[in-house]
Amino acid sequence: MKRFFLVICSLLFLFSCTKDEEDFDWLVGEWKRVNAEKEFETFEIWQKDKKYYSGLGYTMLEGDTIFKEDLKLFKENDEWTLQVTGVNEAPTPFVLSELKPEYFIAENDTNEFPKKIIYKLENDTLKANVSTSEFDVDFEFVKIQD
């Protein structure tokens, strides 16, 4: 019985130490861009809903919102998708082509810009990159609120 208890405790410990690659909780919170031009303020706010993650990205200039996009990260038919709404006429899906515990790559080769979106957490900084083969933009965010 003692051996059985020890085995169960060991298994519970091992399972608690493994990080689910499909856990995007590291995105959750309010983030402020730190590598933007001084007159612009850019934010992303992510939250976890029951079946997906939702985000809001916006940029302000002199107190006015000059850019806004809605983001949704969801799984459908065993495939994760990052959907961006508010930039193009219709929602734009980016299928996750690579997924690790603290980063993902989402791609849509038919979109004009970007074709690839990368999100990753490095230390306490959320980094994002949007790109085509000819051009890319880096974003660095620090968390200002959970």
Summary of the structure (lengths in Angstrom):
residues: 146
radius of gyration: 18.3
end to end distance: 43.5
largest distance: 68.3
contacts: 369
relative contact order: 0.15
helix: 13%
strand: 56%
